[in-house]
Amino acid sequence: MRNSLGKNVSKSTSNLLYCISNDMRRSILNSFTRHQQLTFSELMNQCGLTPKYDTTGSFNYHLSELIRIGVLSKADGGYRLTRIGRRIHRIVRLLQRHVKGDSLLLFWYSKPRQNRHA
């Protein structure tokens, strides 16, 4: 399906859902809340990781995935959110605020809908 600008909407939606479906990718996104650009080591630190052999590989994989789908770009020794990355970052922050701020929100969405026309 394409939108009015000719962009593939289902691919964009799939990329968004893929991006936010993993804790590590969400943590990487959240690292940019207060920073415009971060190095690999700074990103790991922001995500609460130390550069160890067992965590670096997994972290690098998720970082590469965010670059592959166009959420992050790498330039001048650091990583930055792209335009679409900034949009996804805002969506993730909005979702996190709603889930944290309203525990009933999840309950409401999980309740079966009753027929209101009965």
C-alpha positions in Angstrom: 0.0 0.0 0.0 1.3 3.5 -0.9 0.4 6.8 0.7 -0.3 10.0 -1.2 3.4 10.7 -1.6 4.0 7.3 -3.2 5.8 5.8 -0.2 5.3 2.2 0.9 3.2 2.5 4.0 3.3 -1.1 5.0 7.1 -1.2 4.9 7.3 2.0 7.0 4.9 0.5 9.5 6.8 -2.8 9.6 10.1 -0.9 10.2 8.5 1.1 13.1 7.2 -2.1 14.7 10.4 -3.9 14.2 12.4 -1.0 15.7 10.3 -0.7 18.8 9.8 -4.5 19.4 13.2 -4.9 21.0 14.4 -3.6 24.4 17.9 -2.9 23.2 16.7 -0.9 20.1 14.3 1.1 22.3 17.2 1.8 24.8 19.4 3.0 21.9 16.6 5.3 20.7 16.1 6.7 24.2 19.8 7.5 24.4 19.2 10.3 22.1 16.7 12.1 24.4 19.4 14.5 25.6 22.0 14.0 22.9 22.3 14.9 19.2 25.2 12.6 18.5 26.9 9.8 20.4 29.9 7.5 19.8 29.6 3.8 20.0 31.1 3.8 23.6 28.8 6.6 24.7 25.8 4.8 23.3 26.7 1.6 25.2 27.2 3.6 28.4 23.8 5.4 27.9 22.2 1.9 27.5 23.8 0.8 30.8 26.4 -1.6 29.1 30.1 -1.8 29.4 32.3 -2.7 26.4 32.6 -6.5 27.1 33.0 -9.2 24.5 29.6 -10.8 25.4 27.6 -7.5 25.1 29.4 -5.7 22.3 28.3 -8.1 19.6 24.6 -8.0 20.4 24.7 -4.2 20.9 26.5 -3.8 17.5 23.8 -6.0 15.8 21.0 -3.8 17.1 22.8 -0.6 16.2 23.4 -2.0 12.7 19.7 -2.9 12.3 18.7 0.7 13.2 21.1 2.0 10.6 19.8 -0.6 8.0 16.2 0.5 8.4 17.2 4.2 8.3 16.6 5.2 11.9 20.2 6.0 12.7 23.1 7.4 10.5 26.8 7.2 11.2 29.0 10.2 10.5 32.1 11.9 11.9 32.7 9.1 14.4 29.3 9.2 15.9 25.7 8.1 15.5 22.7 10.4 15.0 18.9 9.9 14.6 17.7 10.5 11.0 14.5 12.4 10.3 12.5 9.2 10.5 14.5 8.2 13.6 13.4 11.4 15.3 9.8 10.6 14.5 10.1 7.0 15.8 11.8 8.3 18.9 8.9 10.6 19.6 6.4 7.8 19.1 8.3 5.5 21.5 8.5 8.2 24.1 4.8 8.9 23.7 4.0 5.2 24.1 6.2 4.9 27.1 4.6 7.8 28.8 1.1 6.4 28.3 2.0 3.0 29.5 3.8 4.4 32.6 1.3 7.1 33.3 -1.9 5.0 32.9 -1.7 1.4 34.0 -5.4 1.1 33.2 -4.6 1.8 29.5 -3.3 -1.7 29.0 -6.2 -3.2 31.0 -8.7 -1.2 28.9 -7.2 -2.4 25.6 -7.1 -6.0 26.8 -10.8 -6.1 27.8 -13.2 -7.6 25.3 -15.5 -5.0 23.7 -19.1 -5.4 24.6 -21.8 -4.9 22.0 -23.1 -1.3 22.7 -26.1 -1.7 20.4 -27.8 -4.5 22.4 
